[in-house]
Amino acid sequence: MLAKRIIPCLDIKDGRTVKGVNFVDLRDAGDPVELAEIYSKEGADELVFLDISATEQKRKTLADLVFRVAEKVNIPFTVGGGISSVEDVDVLLQNGADKVSINSSAVKNPQLINDLVAKFGSQCIVVAIDAKQIDGEWIVHLVGGKVPTDRKLFEWAKEVEDRGAGEILFTSMDNDGTKDGFANEALAKLSTELNIPIIASGGAGNKQHFTDTFVNGKADAALAASVFHFKEIGIQELKEELKENGIPVRI
Amino acid sequence: MFSRFGLKSIKMKIVIINYGAGNIQSIKFAIKRLGFDAVLTNDVEEIKNADKVIFPGVGEASSAMSKLRDSGLDNLIPNLKQPVLGICLGMQLMCHSSEEGNTKGLGIFDVDVIKFSSKVKVPQIGWNQITNLKSTLFKGIEENEHIYLVHSFYAPLCNETIAECSYEVDYSAALQKDNFYGTQFHPEKSSDVGQRILENFLKM
C-alpha cells in the first residue's frame, strides 16, 4: 500500500539552515547536508529545502547545496524558493534534485507550469500554494503569505493540476506557526476535488495533528519544520503512532 | 557499508546510458556510495564493453524513445549481453510498448505499459511495498519492504514480473528477462533497501 509521507522542511539561506535546530549530535547545526542525513536516517520519507536567500550568488550556492545533498542522501528531495525559469529548474535537476517547487512565479506566469512539465515531466514539478481565509474565502497569497492575490485557492489549485503539475504543497497561512493543527477542511476539499497528491503544510504541533491531517484532511503527505528541528516530535515515534492509528507508513 | 559485501575490491566498469533523459546525477551518486564510479555515456562501444549497464529515464516516453533512436541506442540495448538495469522510464521503454505518446518500446519485456485510471491519484508518488520477490536482485530484501516510486504509467503483471506492487491494481514493480532487469521504482532513492537492490545488481 502507498504510504503517507512525512516531510521535514529545511529553510536555507546562503547555503545554511536558517532556523536554529536542536540536534545535540550535530557537528554543525547550520549544515543542511548533515541535517538531511540525520532526517533520512530517522525515517523521513522526503525532504524539502526552501531557499530564502536573496543574494546574487543565490543560484550557484543553491546548486552547490543540491549537489552535496544528492551525494549523501538516498531519499528524494525537493528544492524551492525563488525558482522562476526553465533554466533555474534545469540547473537544480542536473545537480541532483528530484523535484522543484514553484510558488510566486507560477501565480505571476502560470504558463511556466506548462513549460516546466513539457520539458521535465509532471513528476518533478511541485506547485506550492500559500493561502489564507479572507471573509470566509481561501485567497492565494504571495511572498510567504504577505501579499494577497485575486486568486481563489480551489480555482487556482485546479488550474495548477490542469497545467500538469505533479503535486501541490498547500500551506495554510492561518495555521502556519500556530501549532494548532493543519487546515484539514481545505485540505480534504483539495484532495477530493483534485487527482494529484496533496502535501499538507502549516500548523503541526503534535503527533495527533498528523493523524488528523491524513484521516480528516485526506492529505497524501505532511510537511513540518520546527516540530522536527526542535525535536518536539521524533520522526520515528511519529510514524509508530501513525501506524497504531491505522495509517500506512514506511517504518 | 559496502565492505560488508566485499564489493569494493572488485574492479568493474559500470556505465549509465546518457541520452538526455532526466536526472542521472542521483544514480551516479548512489553507485558512488557503494564504492564504485560509473561513467555517463552514449558511446556504443563503451556501452558494449561495460560490465554493467544502467538505463535510467525520467520524463515522457515518446520523446525519450526518439532520443534513443537518434543515438542508435534503440538497436544496441536489446542486444547487450551483460546485466542491464532499466530504472523507471528506462524499464518502461524496455517493454513492448507504452500508452504514453503511443510509443513503440524496445520489446525486451513482452508487456504493454498503460496508464493508471483516474480512480487513483496520478502520478503515484511516494513509498509503496514490493511483494512476491522472485529474483537474486532482491537477495536480502524482505517481502513488503518500501521502495520509492513516481509514475503515471505501469507495466501490468506478466511472465517476466519479478516483484509486484499494488496501486489501483497489482502491477509489475520489477521485470526480468535473461540479462535484462527493470525496476519501476528508483533504487537510488529508496533508502537502504534501494541501495541493497542496486548492490545486488552490481554483484551479478
Boltz contact constraints between the chains, C-beta under 6 A:
constraints:
  - contact:
      token1: [A, 2]
      token2: [B, 126]
      max_distance: 6.0
  - contact:
      token1: [A, 2]
      token2: [B, 128]
      max_distance: 6.0
  - contact:
      token1: [A, 2]
      token2: [B, 167]
      max_distance: 6.0
  - contact:
      token1: [A, 3]
      token2: [B, 127]
      max_distance: 6.0
  - contact:
      token1: [A, 5]
      token2: [B, 126]
      max_distance: 6.0
  - contact:
      token1: [A, 45]
      token2: [B, 127]
      max_distance: 6.0
  - contact:
      token1: [A, 70]
      token2: [B, 25]
      max_distance: 6.0
  - contact:
      token1: [A, 70]
      token2: [B, 26]
      max_distance: 6.0
  - contact:
      token1: [A, 70]
      token2: [B, 29]
      max_distance: 6.0
  - contact:
      token1: [A, 71]
      token2: [B, 29]
      max_distance: 6.0
  - contact:
      token1: [A, 74]
      token2: [B, 191]
      max_distance: 6.0
  - contact:
      token1: [A, 75]
      token2: [B, 191]
      max_distance: 6.0
  - contact:
      token1: [A, 76]
      token2: [B, 148]
      max_distance: 6.0
  - contact:
      token1: [A, 76]
      token2: [B, 189]
      max_distance: 6.0
  - contact:
      token1: [A, 93]
      token2: [B, 23]
      max_distance: 6.0
  - contact:
      token1: [A, 96]
      token2: [B, 25]
      max_distance: 6.0
  - contact:
      token1: [A, 96]
      token2: [B, 26]
      max_distance: 6.0
  - contact:
      token1: [A, 121]
      token2: [B, 59]
      max_distance: 6.0
  - contact:
      token1: [A, 123]
      token2: [B, 123]
      max_distance: 6.0
  - contact:
      token1: [A, 123]
      token2: [B, 150]
      max_distance: 6.0
  - contact:
      token1: [A, 166]
      token2: [B, 123]
      max_distance: 6.0
  - contact:
      token1: [A, 195]
      token2: [B, 118]
      max_distance: 6.0
  - contact:
      token1: [A, 195]
      token2: [B, 121]
      max_distance: 6.0
  - contact:
      token1: [A, 196]
      token2: [B, 121]
      max_distance: 6.0
  - contact:
      token1: [A, 197]
      token2: [B, 121]
      max_distance: 6.0
  - contact:
      token1: [A, 197]
      token2: [B, 125]
      max_distance: 6.0
  - contact:
      token1: [A, 250]
      token2: [B, 127]
      max_distance: 6.0
  - contact:
      token1: [A, 250]
      token2: [B, 146]
      max_distance: 6.0
